[in-house]
Amino acid sequence: EDDAYVLSALVPGIKADELNIQVLEDVVRIEGEYKRSSPADKAEENQYLVRELPNGSFHRTLRLPAPLDAEHVEADITDGVLTLRLPKAESARPRQIKIKSR
């Protein structure tokens, strides 16, 4: 978008309060941890031939091409998809310059 970046990330099975999102200047960092749902899952771990569910902690750091307005970042998580709307800092937004004629 002209005034913001929109970032989407797949985070299946993670709740909003289990994510940590940090924004500093032009850098976005997303952290979280995939946890097993119950102790029985851990006990059964060796019984799987193939298990495609993520496990453990993760982090992702992205540097964007322009500074961000950290105060107005919006985050939403729906059906395992995290969506961040990251407004560009006022100094990075395009401006219309009016020309004076004499």
N, C-alpha and C positions, 0 to 999 in steps of 0.2 A: 504494500500500500504506500501511497505517497508520504504519509505521516507516521507509519509504524511498520514493523516487521511482524509476521505471524509465524510462529514456530509450533509444529506438531511433533509429538513424540509418543511412541507406543510404550505404555507402562502397564501391561496386563496384570490384574490382581493386586495392584497397589492403590491404597486409599490416599486421599488428598493429604491427610495429616501425617502420612508416612514419607512424603516428599519434602525435600529442602531445595528451594530455588533462590539463587542469589544473583543480583544484577549489580555490576559495578562498571561504570563508564560504557564501554562497548563489549563487555564480556557477560555471558549468561552461563551459570553453572547449575546443573540439575543433579541432585543426589537422591538416592533411595536404597532400599534393600528389599529383595524378594525373600520372603520368609515361607517356610513350610507351614502348612495349615494346621498340622497336629503332630504330636509326638509319634503317632502311629505311622505317619508318612516317613519319618526319620528311620524308624525300625524296619520299614519295608524297603528302604533305599537299595539295598543289595539285591532285591528280587527283580529289579527292572533290567531288561535287556537294553532298552532305549527309553530315555526320559527327556522330553523336549521342553519341559517347563524350566524357566530361568530360576537360578538360585544364587543367593549371595548379594553383596552390596555392589552398587554401580555408581558411576558419576560420568557426566558428559559436560565438557566445557566448550563453548562456542564463542568465537570472536566475530562480531558483526562489523560491517563496513562503516558504521556511524555510531556516535555516542547515543546512549539511551536515556530516557526519562524514567528512572527507577521508581519514582513516586507514583506513577500512573500505570504500572504494569498490571495486566489482568491475566489471571490464570483460571482455567476450567478443566475439570477432568470428567469425561463421560465415556462409559463403555471401554475403559482401558486406554483412552487416547487423551493425553495431556495437550492442551492448546494454550499457548501463551501469546498475548498481544503485547508487543514491546514497542511503545511509542518512541519515536526518535526524539532526541533532545531538541529543544527549540533552535539551537544554533545549527543543527544539521538538517532542518526542514527547508524545503525550497521556499523562496520568498518572491513575491511579485513586486517588481520595482516600478514605481510610477515615474514617468518622465515629465519634467516640467518644460514647457515651451515658452518662448518669449516672443 
